[in-house]
Amino acid sequence: MKVLVIGGTGNISRGIVAALQHRNHEVVLFNRGQHKDPPPSDVRIIHGDRQQRDDFEAKVGAEEWDAVIDMISFNADDAASALRACQGRVGHFVHCSTVMTYGPPFSGINLPETAPLQGESGYGRGKVAADNLLLEAHAQDGFPVTIFKPSYTHGPGMNLLRQVGGDGGWIDRLRKGKPILSAGDGLNYFQFLSSRDAGFAFTDILGRANYCFGEIYNIVHPQARTWDEWHRAAADALGVDIEIVHVSQETLIAMSPERFSGLRGNFGHTQIFSHEKLAAALPEFSPQVPVTESVAENIAWMDKHDLVPDSDADDLEDQVIEAVRNLPRIG
Ligand SMILES: NC(=O)c1ccc[n+]([C@@H]2O[C@H](COP(=O)([O-])OP(=O)(O)OC[C@H]3O[C@@H](n4cnc5c(N)ncnc54)[C@H](OP(=O)(O)O)[C@@H]3O)[C@@H](O)[C@H]2O)c1
């Protein structure tokens, strides 16, 4: 198949490109050519900025595509532009949405695709608007869209996240044997899918026209992990021991709203989404990459791009740990 990936050099889309090439598809990318990691040398690139609507639509609309995977559509305007560019010229259009359409706040755990769309973030609302516009085009004109909703997907192209923050300093702390913070009891659940595995789901859904058009699929790791299990996976990948210090979310936010405000949103919540619909649609899809391997790859990418800062230069985490340990307590 001739497949266009809009994006293609980012975190998830890099995994998609690798999977498409593994399956011997002809891959074309549309991006601005600004990403710090170059694409594979044997991939054709159409350079452009999708926000320059006329140019984007002319370039994408100039060719016929067996499939288009849109990785950087965040609102109804982006989706409408992709629709103008692709309608009548694409056999299958996969739109990348997000589980942040469901929350926070989330209406439960193991949420299926039919869960209420109550995500309050601008990001989540923008994705809902994009999804709805494309689903409407499917209902009215048969636009061949499939919507994928990933949860946290890790791999080269993005820092390895932990619950209390997105900077890479925690990797340096682990390497130096320093304790790391974990919010609450460390038992909030998340699903951690590698971008390499995600790439195969995006690739292998292509062409399943008879049942996946007009459908939404969560794309998540079938197994939930606690954040503490995730922290331990990072320590295992680094080959170091780990000391975890649990401090409640409220305490962390009170001590540094700036540093820990992410706990007020996405990262303060257990997030588990059902994998069942995708498992029925793609029974052969099952994540293959061992977590220590995908985490090690992610850390190697951070090292390569100097994204693991010296934790000695930032003592907030030590201060929080010391303050909590030294609180006057009963007993
Ligand atoms: N990672 C997660 O945990 C997660 C979870 C849920 C959903 N998602 C969704 O996954 C998608 C992100 O995919 P990704 O990880 O591959 O992206 P990414 O890491 O953010 O990379 C963005 C890609 O798009 C290109 N790009 C950015 N702005 C552009 C523009 N204006 N015009 C043309 N190209 C542009 C970039 O290349 P240039 O800079 O060279 O243009 C790059 O190839 C988003 O839709 C996000 O909502 C991610």
The ligand as an ORCA input file, in Angstrom:
! r2SCAN-3c Opt
* xyz 0 1
  N       2.583     10.051     23.119
  C       1.487      9.860     23.789
  O       1.526      9.419     24.921
  C       0.141     10.150     23.142
  C      -1.017      9.739     23.818
  C      -2.259      9.976     23.220
  C      -2.323     10.572     21.976
  N      -1.188     10.976     21.339
  C      -1.313     11.619     20.016
  O      -0.239     11.207     19.195
  C       0.002     12.219     18.237
  C       1.467     12.589     18.287
  O       2.150     11.731     17.415
  P       3.732     11.673     17.475
  O       4.098     11.139     18.818
  O       4.233     10.959     16.332
  O       4.061     13.229     17.369
  P       5.210     14.134     17.908
  O       6.257     13.361     18.640
  O       4.557     15.291     18.560
  O       5.844     14.601     16.503
  C       5.135     15.470     15.663
  C       5.351     15.087     14.185
  O       4.572     15.929     13.362
  C       5.391     16.827     12.609
  N       4.750     18.147     12.702
  C       4.513     18.870     13.832
  N       3.860     20.014     13.536
  C       3.682     20.003     12.184
  C       3.055     20.906     11.276
  N       2.484     22.048     11.692
  N       3.031     20.583      9.969
  C       3.607     19.433      9.530
  N       4.208     18.532     10.348
  C       4.252     18.827     11.658
  C       6.772     16.740     13.259
  O       7.820     16.983     12.354
  P       8.338     18.502     12.084
  O       8.571     19.123     13.410
  O       9.584     18.271     11.293
  O       7.257     19.171     11.293
  C       6.779     15.267     13.720
  O       7.012     14.425     12.618
  C      -0.858     13.406     18.607
  O      -2.006     13.429     17.803
  C      -1.213     13.127     20.066
  O      -2.426     13.725     20.406
  C       0.038     10.781     21.908
*
